Amino acid sequence: MQEMDIYAIYPKPNLSKRKFQESIVPYLLRNREVPFPNQVCSIDITYIKLHRGHMYLTAIIDWYSRKIVGWNLSDTLGVQPPS
């Protein structure tokens, strides 16, 4: 594997250790009840590796119903003009 420069893809050591120069951002929704839909939403951006490149899957999730409100699949993270 070393001769062919092939390596396994897995989490490397110490990835979960916190860097102390970074500030801690407080969790703003702790102990907060979400009684109505469309009151609190979150976004998730996932990097998908493909054979020849990569794609980004972006999803907007409603916290009340835990359902996906909208999603987009793109090869860049840039803003796309509305169609």
PDB file of N, CA, C and O in Angstrom:
ATOM      1  N   MET A   1       0.825  -1.189   0.000  1.00  0.00           N
ATOM      2  CA  MET A   1       0.000   0.000   0.000  1.00  0.00           C
ATOM      3  C   MET A   1       0.872   1.257   0.000  1.00  0.00           C
ATOM      4  O   MET A   1       0.529   2.247  -0.646  1.00  0.00           O
ATOM      5  N   GLN A   2       1.998   1.224   0.722  1.00  0.00           N
ATOM      6  CA  GLN A   2       2.883   2.383   0.744  1.00  0.00           C
ATOM      7  C   GLN A   2       3.512   2.623  -0.619  1.00  0.00           C
ATOM      8  O   GLN A   2       3.681   3.768  -1.038  1.00  0.00           O
ATOM      9  N   GLU A   3       3.858   1.542  -1.311  1.00  0.00           N
ATOM     10  CA  GLU A   3       4.457   1.674  -2.638  1.00  0.00           C
ATOM     11  C   GLU A   3       3.525   2.376  -3.614  1.00  0.00           C
ATOM     12  O   GLU A   3       3.965   3.189  -4.427  1.00  0.00           O
ATOM     13  N   MET A   4       2.248   2.062  -3.534  1.00  0.00           N
ATOM     14  CA  MET A   4       1.255   2.626  -4.450  1.00  0.00           C
ATOM     15  C   MET A   4       0.636   3.905  -3.902  1.00  0.00           C
ATOM     16  O   MET A   4      -0.241   4.490  -4.539  1.00  0.00           O
ATOM     17  N   ASP A   5       1.081   4.346  -2.730  1.00  0.00           N
ATOM     18  CA  ASP A   5       0.554   5.544  -2.081  1.00  0.00           C
ATOM     19  C   ASP A   5      -0.954   5.441  -1.834  1.00  0.00           C
ATOM     20  O   ASP A   5      -1.709   6.385  -2.069  1.00  0.00           O
ATOM     21  N   ILE A   6      -1.363   4.272  -1.356  1.00  0.00           N
ATOM     22  CA  ILE A   6      -2.765   4.011  -1.014  1.00  0.00           C
ATOM     23  C   ILE A   6      -2.863   4.022   0.507  1.00  0.00           C
ATOM     24  O   ILE A   6      -2.021   3.439   1.190  1.00  0.00           O
ATOM     25  N   TYR A   7      -3.887   4.684   1.036  1.00  0.00           N
ATOM     26  CA  TYR A   7      -4.064   4.711   2.475  1.00  0.00           C
ATOM     27  C   TYR A   7      -5.539   4.588   2.815  1.00  0.00           C
ATOM     28  O   TYR A   7      -6.404   4.965   2.025  1.00  0.00           O
ATOM     29  N   ALA A   8      -5.816   4.060   3.991  1.00  0.00           N
ATOM     30  CA  ALA A   8      -7.192   3.899   4.459  1.00  0.00           C
ATOM     31  C   ALA A   8      -7.762   5.244   4.879  1.00  0.00           C
ATOM     32  O   ALA A   8      -7.050   6.098   5.407  1.00  0.00           O
ATOM     33  N   ILE A   9      -9.056   5.422   4.638  1.00  0.00           N
ATOM     34  CA  ILE A   9      -9.740   6.645   5.047  1.00  0.00           C
ATOM     35  C   ILE A   9     -10.493   6.344   6.338  1.00  0.00           C
ATOM     36  O   ILE A   9     -11.473   5.600   6.341  1.00  0.00           O
ATOM     37  N   TYR A  10     -10.025   6.928   7.422  1.00  0.00           N
ATOM     38  CA  TYR A  10     -10.653   6.761   8.724  1.00  0.00           C
ATOM     39  C   TYR A  10     -10.270   7.958   9.587  1.00  0.00           C
ATOM     40  O   TYR A  10      -9.312   8.662   9.267  1.00  0.00           O
ATOM     41  N   PRO A  11     -10.994   8.200  10.668  1.00  0.00           N
ATOM     42  CA  PRO A  11     -10.641   9.334  11.523  1.00  0.00           C
ATOM     43  C   PRO A  11      -9.228   9.169  12.086  1.00  0.00           C
ATOM     44  O   PRO A  11      -8.872   8.107  12.596  1.00  0.00           O
ATOM     45  N   LYS A  12      -8.458  10.197  11.990  1.00  0.00           N
ATOM     46  CA  LYS A  12      -7.090  10.171  12.509  1.00  0.00           C
ATOM     47  C   LYS A  12      -7.108  10.451  14.020  1.00  0.00           C
ATOM     48  O   LYS A  12      -8.116  10.937  14.534  1.00  0.00           O
ATOM     49  N   PRO A  13      -6.025  10.159  14.738  1.00  0.00           N
ATOM     50  CA  PRO A  13      -5.999  10.377  16.185  1.00  0.00           C
ATOM     51  C   PRO A  13      -6.196  11.854  16.555  1.00  0.00           C
ATOM     52  O   PRO A  13      -5.806  12.758  15.815  1.00  0.00           O
ATOM     53  N   ASN A  14      -6.802  12.061  17.699  1.00  0.00           N
ATOM     54  CA  ASN A  14      -6.958  13.387  18.310  1.00  0.00           C
ATOM     55  C   ASN A  14      -7.869  14.332  17.538  1.00  0.00           C
ATOM     56  O   ASN A  14      -7.778  15.544  17.736  1.00  0.00           O
ATOM     57  N   LEU A  15      -8.730  13.839  16.679  1.00  0.00           N
ATOM     58  CA  LEU A  15      -9.634  14.736  15.960  1.00  0.00           C
ATOM     59  C   LEU A  15     -10.718  15.304  16.866  1.00  0.00           C
ATOM     60  O   LEU A  15     -11.246  16.382  16.591  1.00  0.00           O
ATOM     61  N   SER A  16     -11.056  14.605  17.929  1.00  0.00           N
ATOM     62  CA  SER A  16     -12.130  15.079  18.795  1.00  0.00           C
ATOM     63  C   SER A  16     -11.619  15.958  19.935  1.00  0.00           C
ATOM     64  O   SER A  16     -12.421  16.464  20.719  1.00  0.00           O
ATOM     65  N   LYS A  17     -10.309  16.150  20.044  1.00  0.00           N
ATOM     66  CA  LYS A  17      -9.788  17.011  21.095  1.00  0.00           C
ATOM     67  C   LYS A  17      -9.990  18.468  20.729  1.00  0.00           C
ATOM     68  O   LYS A  17      -9.735  18.879  19.597  1.00  0.00           O
ATOM     69  N   ARG A  18     -10.449  19.242  21.693  1.00  0.00           N
ATOM     70  CA  ARG A  18     -10.764  20.638  21.465  1.00  0.00           C
ATOM     71  C   ARG A  18      -9.489  21.473  21.412  1.00  0.00           C
ATOM     72  O   ARG A  18      -8.553  21.248  22.179  1.00  0.00           O
ATOM     73  N   LYS A  19      -9.465  22.430  20.507  1.00  0.00           N
ATOM     74  CA  LYS A  19      -8.361  23.384  20.440  1.00  0.00           C
ATOM     75  C   LYS A  19      -8.719  24.550  21.358  1.00  0.00           C
ATOM     76  O   LYS A  19      -9.774  25.163  21.192  1.00  0.00           O
ATOM     77  N   PHE A  20      -7.878  24.856  22.297  1.00  0.00           N
ATOM     78  CA  PHE A  20      -8.214  25.844  23.312  1.00  0.00           C
ATOM     79  C   PHE A  20      -8.205  27.274  22.800  1.00  0.00           C
ATOM     80  O   PHE A  20      -8.768  28.150  23.458  1.00  0.00           O
ATOM     81  N   GLN A  21      -7.585  27.552  21.644  1.00  0.00           N
ATOM     82  CA  GLN A  21      -7.609  28.913  21.123  1.00  0.00           C
ATOM     83  C   GLN A  21      -8.973  29.242  20.490  1.00  0.00           C
ATOM     84  O   GLN A  21      -9.276  30.413  20.259  1.00  0.00           O
ATOM     85  N   GLU A  22      -9.786  28.232  20.214  1.00  0.00           N
ATOM     86  CA  GLU A  22     -11.116  28.474  19.662  1.00  0.00           C
ATOM     87  C   GLU A  22     -12.094  28.766  20.798  1.00  0.00           C
ATOM     88  O   GLU A  22     -11.997  28.184  21.878  1.00  0.00           O
ATOM     89  N   SER A  23     -13.033  29.671  20.543  1.00  0.00           N
ATOM     90  CA  SER A  23     -14.017  29.999  21.571  1.00  0.00           C
ATOM     91  C   SER A  23     -15.149  28.977  21.582  1.00  0.00           C
ATOM     92  O   SER A  23     -15.424  28.328  20.573  1.00  0.00           O
ATOM     93  N   ILE A  24     -15.788  28.847  22.712  1.00  0.00           N
ATOM     94  CA  ILE A  24     -16.919  27.930  22.848  1.00  0.00           C
ATOM     95  C   ILE A  24     -18.193  28.710  22.576  1.00  0.00           C
ATOM     96  O   ILE A  24     -18.443  29.741  23.200  1.00  0.00           O
ATOM     97  N   VAL A  25     -18.999  28.216  21.644  1.00  0.00           N
ATOM     98  CA  VAL A  25     -20.259  28.861  21.288  1.00  0.00           C
ATOM     99  C   VAL A  25     -21.368  28.201  22.114  1.00  0.00           C
ATOM    100  O   VAL A  25     -21.498  26.978  22.076  1.00  0.00           O
ATOM    101  N   PRO A  26     -22.161  28.963  22.850  1.00  0.00           N
ATOM    102  CA  PRO A  26     -23.202  28.355  23.677  1.00  0.00           C
ATOM    103  C   PRO A  26     -24.334  27.773  22.824  1.00  0.00           C
ATOM    104  O   PRO A  26     -24.653  28.296  21.757  1.00  0.00           O
ATOM    105  N   TYR A  27     -24.925  26.697  23.308  1.00  0.00           N
ATOM    106  CA  TYR A  27     -26.056  26.066  22.646  1.00  0.00           C
ATOM    107  C   TYR A  27     -27.321  26.837  23.015  1.00  0.00           C
ATOM    108  O   TYR A  27     -27.783  26.758  24.153  1.00  0.00           O
ATOM    109  N   LEU A  28     -27.881  27.575  22.072  1.00  0.00           N
ATOM    110  CA  LEU A  28     -28.969  28.505  22.364  1.00  0.00           C
ATOM    111  C   LEU A  28     -30.335  27.839  22.544  1.00  0.00           C
ATOM    112  O   LEU A  28     -31.250  28.461  23.082  1.00  0.00           O
ATOM    113  N   LEU A  29     -30.489  26.600  22.108  1.00  0.00           N
ATOM    114  CA  LEU A  29     -31.795  25.940  22.193  1.00  0.00           C
ATOM    115  C   LEU A  29     -31.917  25.008  23.389  1.00  0.00           C
ATOM    116  O   LEU A  29     -32.901  24.277  23.505  1.00  0.00           O
ATOM    117  N   ARG A  30     -30.929  25.026  24.278  1.00  0.00           N
ATOM    118  CA  ARG A  30     -30.980  24.148  25.446  1.00  0.00           C
ATOM    119  C   ARG A  30     -32.190  24.495  26.313  1.00  0.00           C
ATOM    120  O   ARG A  30     -32.429  25.664  26.616  1.00  0.00           O
ATOM    121  N   ASN A  31     -32.942  23.484  26.705  1.00  0.00           N
ATOM    122  CA  ASN A  31     -34.138  23.607  27.559  1.00  0.00           C
ATOM    123  C   ASN A  31     -35.221  24.491  26.931  1.00  0.00           C
ATOM    124  O   ASN A  31     -36.039  25.070  27.645  1.00  0.00           O
ATOM    125  N   ARG A  32     -35.228  24.594  25.625  1.00  0.00           N
ATOM    126  CA  ARG A  32     -36.264  25.378  24.954  1.00  0.00           C
ATOM    127  C   ARG A  32     -37.232  24.429  24.257  1.00  0.00           C
ATOM    128  O   ARG A  32     -36.819  23.518  23.540  1.00  0.00           O
ATOM    129  N   GLU A  33     -38.504  24.650  24.474  1.00  0.00           N
ATOM    130  CA  GLU A  33     -39.530  23.847  23.826  1.00  0.00           C
ATOM    131  C   GLU A  33     -39.918  24.522  22.516  1.00  0.00           C
ATOM    132  O   GLU A  33     -40.048  25.744  22.454  1.00  0.00           O
ATOM    133  N   VAL A  34     -40.102  23.718  21.470  1.00  0.00           N
ATOM    134  CA  VAL A  34     -40.510  24.245  20.162  1.00  0.00           C
ATOM    135  C   VAL A  34     -41.971  23.822  19.949  1.00  0.00           C
ATOM    136  O   VAL A  34     -42.225  22.700  19.512  1.00  0.00           O
ATOM    137  N   PRO A  35     -42.943  24.716  20.254  1.00  0.00           N
ATOM    138  CA  PRO A  35     -44.349  24.321  20.206  1.00  0.00           C
ATOM    139  C   PRO A  35     -45.010  24.424  18.828  1.00  0.00           C
ATOM    140  O   PRO A  35     -46.087  23.861  18.633  1.00  0.00           O
ATOM    141  N   PHE A  36     -44.398  25.126  17.868  1.00  0.00           N
ATOM    142  CA  PHE A  36     -45.036  25.340  16.573  1.00  0.00           C
ATOM    143  C   PHE A  36     -44.091  24.981  15.431  1.00  0.00           C
ATOM    144  O   PHE A  36     -42.875  25.114  15.571  1.00  0.00           O
ATOM    145  N   PRO A  37     -44.638  24.526  14.296  1.00  0.00           N
ATOM    146  CA  PRO A  37     -43.782  24.291  13.134  1.00  0.00           C
ATOM    147  C   PRO A  37     -43.250  25.604  12.563  1.00  0.00           C
ATOM    148  O   PRO A  37     -43.843  26.660  12.784  1.00  0.00           O
ATOM    149  N   ASN A  38     -42.158  25.546  11.845  1.00  0.00           N
ATOM    150  CA  ASN A  38     -41.507  26.697  11.201  1.00  0.00           C
ATOM    151  C   ASN A  38     -41.051  27.755  12.202  1.00  0.00           C
ATOM    152  O   ASN A  38     -40.873  28.915  11.831  1.00  0.00           O
ATOM    153  N   GLN A  39     -40.861  27.378  13.445  1.00  0.00           N
ATOM    154  CA  GLN A  39     -40.386  28.305  14.466  1.00  0.00           C
ATOM    155  C   GLN A  39     -38.865  28.217  14.594  1.00  0.00           C
ATOM    156  O   GLN A  39     -38.191  29.235  14.747  1.00  0.00           O
ATOM    157  N   VAL A  40     -38.328  26.995  14.530  1.00  0.00           N
ATOM    158  CA  VAL A  40     -36.886  26.765  14.630  1.00  0.00           C
ATOM    159  C   VAL A  40     -36.478  25.813  13.514  1.00  0.00           C
ATOM    160  O   VAL A  40     -37.029  24.722  13.369  1.00  0.00           O
ATOM    161  N   CYS A  41     -35.500  26.252  12.730  1.00  0.00           N
ATOM    162  CA  CYS A  41     -34.961  25.417  11.653  1.00  0.00           C
ATOM    163  C   CYS A  41     -33.451  25.327  11.809  1.00  0.00           C
ATOM    164  O   CYS A  41     -32.825  26.187  12.428  1.00  0.00           O
ATOM    165  N   SER A  42     -32.880  24.282  11.244  1.00  0.00           N
ATOM    166  CA  SER A  42     -31.435  24.144  11.229  1.00  0.00           C
ATOM    167  C   SER A  42     -31.003  23.737   9.831  1.00  0.00           C
ATOM    168  O   SER A  42     -31.825  23.339   9.006  1.00  0.00           O
ATOM    169  N   ILE A  43     -29.712  23.839   9.575  1.00  0.00           N
ATOM    170  CA  ILE A  43     -29.174  23.494   8.267  1.00  0.00           C
ATOM    171  C   ILE A  43     -28.073  22.465   8.457  1.00  0.00           C
ATOM    172  O   ILE A  43     -27.331  22.503   9.439  1.00  0.00           O
ATOM    173  N   ASP A  44     -27.979  21.554   7.515  1.00  0.00           N
ATOM    174  CA  ASP A  44     -26.933  20.547   7.539  1.00  0.00           C
ATOM    175  C   ASP A  44     -26.287  20.503   6.162  1.00  0.00           C
ATOM    176  O   ASP A  44     -26.982  20.377   5.153  1.00  0.00           O
ATOM    177  N   ILE A  45     -24.975  20.605   6.113  1.00  0.00           N
ATOM    178  CA  ILE A  45     -24.235  20.526   4.852  1.00  0.00           C
ATOM    179  C   ILE A  45     -23.357  19.289   4.920  1.00  0.00           C
ATOM    180  O   ILE A  45     -22.495  19.180   5.792  1.00  0.00           O
ATOM    181  N   THR A  46     -23.573  18.364   4.004  1.00  0.00           N
ATOM    182  CA  THR A  46     -22.842  17.105   3.979  1.00  0.00           C
ATOM    183  C   THR A  46     -22.002  17.026   2.719  1.00  0.00           C
ATOM    184  O   THR A  46     -22.481  17.323   1.625  1.00  0.00           O
ATOM    185  N   TYR A  47     -20.758  16.628   2.874  1.00  0.00           N
ATOM    186  CA  TYR A  47     -19.805  16.466   1.780  1.00  0.00           C
ATOM    187  C   TYR A  47     -19.892  15.021   1.319  1.00  0.00           C
ATOM    188  O   TYR A  47     -19.693  14.100   2.110  1.00  0.00           O
ATOM    189  N   ILE A  48     -20.193  14.818   0.025  1.00  0.00           N
ATOM    190  CA  ILE A  48     -20.314  13.476  -0.529  1.00  0.00           C
ATOM    191  C   ILE A  48     -19.193  13.269  -1.532  1.00  0.00           C
ATOM    192  O   ILE A  48     -19.127  13.961  -2.548  1.00  0.00           O
ATOM    193  N   LYS A  49     -18.309  12.317  -1.249  1.00  0.00           N
ATOM    194  CA  LYS A  49     -17.191  12.041  -2.141  1.00  0.00           C
ATOM    195  C   LYS A  49     -17.660  11.089  -3.237  1.00  0.00           C
ATOM    196  O   LYS A  49     -18.276  10.060  -2.960  1.00  0.00           O
ATOM    197  N   LEU A  50     -17.361  11.445  -4.481  1.00  0.00           N
ATOM    198  CA  LEU A  50     -17.708  10.628  -5.634  1.00  0.00           C
ATOM    199  C   LEU A  50     -16.432  10.109  -6.287  1.00  0.00           C
ATOM    200  O   LEU A  50     -15.326  10.478  -5.892  1.00  0.00           O
ATOM    201  N   HIS A  51     -16.596   9.253  -7.285  1.00  0.00           N
ATOM    202  CA  HIS A  51     -15.436   8.688  -7.978  1.00  0.00           C
ATOM    203  C   HIS A  51     -14.594   9.779  -8.618  1.00  0.00           C
ATOM    204  O   HIS A  51     -13.366   9.726  -8.550  1.00  0.00           O
ATOM    205  N   ARG A  52     -15.222  10.755  -9.231  1.00  0.00           N
ATOM    206  CA  ARG A  52     -14.499  11.845  -9.896  1.00  0.00           C
ATOM    207  C   ARG A  52     -14.903  13.195  -9.323  1.00  0.00           C
ATOM    208  O   ARG A  52     -15.481  14.019 -10.031  1.00  0.00           O
ATOM    209  N   GLY A  53     -14.609  13.426  -8.072  1.00  0.00           N
ATOM    210  CA  GLY A  53     -14.923  14.715  -7.471  1.00  0.00           C
ATOM    211  C   GLY A  53     -15.748  14.578  -6.209  1.00  0.00           C
ATOM    212  O   GLY A  53     -15.610  13.612  -5.458  1.00  0.00           O
ATOM    213  N   HIS A  54     -16.608  15.559  -5.986  1.00  0.00           N
ATOM    214  CA  HIS A  54     -17.433  15.578  -4.790  1.00  0.00           C
ATOM    215  C   HIS A  54     -18.674  16.431  -5.043  1.00  0.00           C
ATOM    216  O   HIS A  54     -18.738  17.207  -5.996  1.00  0.00           O
ATOM    217  N   MET A  55     -19.658  16.264  -4.158  1.00  0.00           N
ATOM    218  CA  MET A  55     -20.889  17.041  -4.187  1.00  0.00           C
ATOM    219  C   MET A  55     -21.208  17.467  -2.753  1.00  0.00           C
ATOM    220  O   MET A  55     -20.746  16.860  -1.787  1.00  0.00           O
ATOM    221  N   TYR A  56     -21.996  18.511  -2.646  1.00  0.00           N
ATOM    222  CA  TYR A  56     -22.458  18.991  -1.345  1.00  0.00           C
ATOM    223  C   TYR A  56     -23.977  18.834  -1.285  1.00  0.00           C
ATOM    224  O   TYR A  56     -24.693  19.309  -2.166  1.00  0.00           O
ATOM    225  N   LEU A  57     -24.456  18.172  -0.250  1.00  0.00           N
ATOM    226  CA  LEU A  57     -25.889  18.037  -0.006  1.00  0.00           C
ATOM    227  C   LEU A  57     -26.242  18.955   1.153  1.00  0.00           C
ATOM    228  O   LEU A  57     -25.745  18.780   2.266  1.00  0.00           O
ATOM    229  N   THR A  58     -27.101  19.935   0.890  1.00  0.00           N
ATOM    230  CA  THR A  58     -27.526  20.892   1.895  1.00  0.00           C
ATOM    231  C   THR A  58     -29.005  20.655   2.194  1.00  0.00           C
ATOM    232  O   THR A  58     -29.826  20.596   1.279  1.00  0.00           O
ATOM    233  N   ALA A  59     -29.338  20.519   3.469  1.00  0.00           N
ATOM    234  CA  ALA A  59     -30.726  20.280   3.870  1.00  0.00           C
ATOM    235  C   ALA A  59     -31.124  21.258   4.963  1.00  0.00           C
ATOM    236  O   ALA A  59     -30.330  21.556   5.855  1.00  0.00           O
ATOM    237  N   ILE A  60     -32.357  21.759   4.896  1.00  0.00           N
ATOM    238  CA  ILE A  60     -32.940  22.607   5.941  1.00  0.00           C
ATOM    239  C   ILE A  60     -33.978  21.760   6.671  1.00  0.00           C
ATOM    240  O   ILE A  60     -34.880  21.195   6.053  1.00  0.00           O
ATOM    241  N   ILE A  61     -33.840  21.680   7.995  1.00  0.00           N
ATOM    242  CA  ILE A  61     -34.652  20.770   8.793  1.00  0.00           C
ATOM    243  C   ILE A  61     -35.485  21.564   9.796  1.00  0.00           C
ATOM    244  O   ILE A  61     -34.963  22.428  10.501  1.00  0.00           O
ATOM    245  N   ASP A  62     -36.796  21.264   9.854  1.00  0.00           N
ATOM    246  CA  ASP A  62     -37.696  21.877  10.839  1.00  0.00           C
ATOM    247  C   ASP A  62     -37.599  21.075  12.132  1.00  0.00           C
ATOM    248  O   ASP A  62     -37.801  19.861  12.120  1.00  0.00           O
ATOM    249  N   TRP A  63     -37.294  21.737  13.244  1.00  0.00           N
ATOM    250  CA  TRP A  63     -37.082  21.049  14.507  1.00  0.00           C
ATOM    251  C   TRP A  63     -38.380  20.553  15.138  1.00  0.00           C
ATOM    252  O   TRP A  63     -38.352  19.593  15.909  1.00  0.00           O
ATOM    253  N   TYR A  64     -39.498  21.168  14.838  1.00  0.00           N
ATOM    254  CA  TYR A  64     -40.767  20.741  15.425  1.00  0.00           C
ATOM    255  C   TYR A  64     -41.177  19.370  14.883  1.00  0.00           C
ATOM    256  O   TYR A  64     -41.490  18.458  15.648  1.00  0.00           O
ATOM    257  N   SER A  65     -41.172  19.238  13.561  1.00  0.00           N
ATOM    258  CA  SER A  65     -41.612  17.992  12.938  1.00  0.00           C
ATOM    259  C   SER A  65     -40.460  17.054  12.603  1.00  0.00           C
ATOM    260  O   SER A  65     -40.693  15.897  12.253  1.00  0.00           O
ATOM    261  N   ARG A  66     -39.208  17.536  12.705  1.00  0.00           N
ATOM    262  CA  ARG A  66     -38.004  16.780  12.354  1.00  0.00           C
ATOM    263  C   ARG A  66     -38.040  16.322  10.891  1.00  0.00           C
ATOM    264  O   ARG A  66     -37.549  15.246  10.549  1.00  0.00           O
ATOM    265  N   LYS A  67     -38.625  17.152  10.051  1.00  0.00           N
ATOM    266  CA  LYS A  67     -38.711  16.835   8.621  1.00  0.00           C
ATOM    267  C   LYS A  67     -37.868  17.805   7.813  1.00  0.00           C
ATOM    268  O   LYS A  67     -37.598  18.926   8.245  1.00  0.00           O
ATOM    269  N   ILE A  68     -37.459  17.361   6.642  1.00  0.00           N
ATOM    270  CA  ILE A  68     -36.664  18.196   5.749  1.00  0.00           C
ATOM    271  C   ILE A  68     -37.598  19.159   5.024  1.00  0.00           C
ATOM    272  O   ILE A  68     -38.527  18.739   4.333  1.00  0.00           O
ATOM    273  N   VAL A  69     -37.342  20.451   5.188  1.00  0.00           N
ATOM    274  CA  VAL A  69     -38.152  21.489   4.568  1.00  0.00           C
ATOM    275  C   VAL A  69     -37.674  21.745   3.138  1.00  0.00           C
ATOM    276  O   VAL A  69     -38.484  21.986   2.244  1.00  0.00           O
ATOM    277  N   GLY A  70     -36.375  21.694   2.928  1.00  0.00           N
ATOM    278  CA  GLY A  70     -35.815  21.915   1.605  1.00  0.00           C
ATOM    279  C   GLY A  70     -34.420  21.329   1.519  1.00  0.00           C
ATOM    280  O   GLY A  70     -33.752  21.158   2.538  1.00  0.00           O
ATOM    281  N   TRP A  71     -33.976  21.021   0.307  1.00  0.00           N
ATOM    282  CA  TRP A  71     -32.642  20.479   0.126  1.00  0.00           C
ATOM    283  C   TRP A  71     -32.108  20.882  -1.244  1.00  0.00           C
ATOM    284  O   TRP A  71     -32.863  21.268  -2.137  1.00  0.00           O
ATOM    285  N   ASN A  72     -30.782  20.783  -1.389  1.00  0.00           N
ATOM    286  CA  ASN A  72     -30.124  21.105  -2.652  1.00  0.00           C
ATOM    287  C   ASN A  72     -28.861  20.258  -2.769  1.00  0.00           C
ATOM    288  O   ASN A  72     -28.164  20.022  -1.782  1.00  0.00           O
ATOM    289  N   LEU A  73     -28.579  19.809  -3.974  1.00  0.00           N
ATOM    290  CA  LEU A  73     -27.375  19.040  -4.268  1.00  0.00           C
ATOM    291  C   LEU A  73     -26.571  19.839  -5.275  1.00  0.00           C
ATOM    292  O   LEU A  73     -27.078  20.175  -6.346  1.00  0.00           O
ATOM    293  N   SER A  74     -25.313  20.150  -4.944  1.00  0.00           N
ATOM    294  CA  SER A  74     -24.516  21.019  -5.793  1.00  0.00           C
ATOM    295  C   SER A  74     -23.049  20.604  -5.747  1.00  0.00           C
ATOM    296  O   SER A  74     -22.606  19.953  -4.800  1.00  0.00           O
ATOM    297  N   ASP A  75     -22.306  20.988  -6.778  1.00  0.00           N
ATOM    298  CA  ASP A  75     -20.874  20.697  -6.788  1.00  0.00           C
ATOM    299  C   ASP A  75     -20.061  21.859  -6.216  1.00  0.00           C
ATOM    300  O   ASP A  75     -18.840  21.751  -6.105  1.00  0.00           O
ATOM    301  N   THR A  76     -20.710  22.963  -5.851  1.00  0.00           N
ATOM    302  CA  THR A  76     -20.041  24.088  -5.201  1.00  0.00           C
ATOM    303  C   THR A  76     -20.874  24.535  -4.009  1.00  0.00           C
ATOM    304  O   THR A  76     -22.046  24.178  -3.892  1.00  0.00           O
ATOM    305  N   LEU A  77     -20.266  25.312  -3.133  1.00  0.00           N
ATOM    306  CA  LEU A  77     -21.006  25.866  -1.994  1.00  0.00           C
ATOM    307  C   LEU A  77     -21.441  27.302  -2.261  1.00  0.00           C
ATOM    308  O   LEU A  77     -21.860  27.997  -1.335  1.00  0.00           O
ATOM    309  N   GLY A  78     -21.351  27.751  -3.485  1.00  0.00           N
ATOM    310  CA  GLY A  78     -21.747  29.103  -3.829  1.00  0.00           C
ATOM    311  C   GLY A  78     -23.263  29.259  -3.863  1.00  0.00           C
ATOM    312  O   GLY A  78     -23.999  28.273  -3.907  1.00  0.00           O
ATOM    313  N   VAL A  79     -23.714  30.489  -3.842  1.00  0.00           N
ATOM    314  CA  VAL A  79     -25.135  30.790  -3.893  1.00  0.00           C
ATOM    315  C   VAL A  79     -25.600  30.738  -5.334  1.00  0.00           C
ATOM    316  O   VAL A  79     -24.979  31.319  -6.224  1.00  0.00           O
ATOM    317  N   GLN A  80     -26.703  30.033  -5.554  1.00  0.00           N
ATOM    318  CA  GLN A  80     -27.266  29.935  -6.896  1.00  0.00           C
ATOM    319  C   GLN A  80     -28.383  30.946  -7.048  1.00  0.00           C
ATOM    320  O   GLN A  80     -29.212  31.080  -6.148  1.00  0.00           O
ATOM    321  N   PRO A  81     -28.432  31.669  -8.175  1.00  0.00           N
ATOM    322  CA  PRO A  81     -29.516  32.628  -8.372  1.00  0.00           C
ATOM    323  C   PRO A  81     -30.860  31.903  -8.509  1.00  0.00           C
ATOM    324  O   PRO A  81     -30.908  30.790  -9.032  1.00  0.00           O
ATOM    325  N   PRO A  82     -31.940  32.520  -8.048  1.00  0.00           N
ATOM    326  CA  PRO A  82     -33.251  31.875  -8.177  1.00  0.00           C
ATOM    327  C   PRO A  82     -33.657  31.741  -9.631  1.00  0.00           C
ATOM    328  O   PRO A  82     -33.362  32.600 -10.462  1.00  0.00           O
ATOM    329  N   SER A  83     -34.340  30.640  -9.922  1.00  0.00           N
ATOM    330  CA  SER A  83     -34.769  30.418 -11.318  1.00  0.00           C
ATOM    331  C   SER A  83     -36.204  30.790 -11.546  1.00  0.00           C
ATOM    332  O   SER A  83     -36.705  30.660 -12.663  1.00  0.00           O
TER     333      SER A  83
END
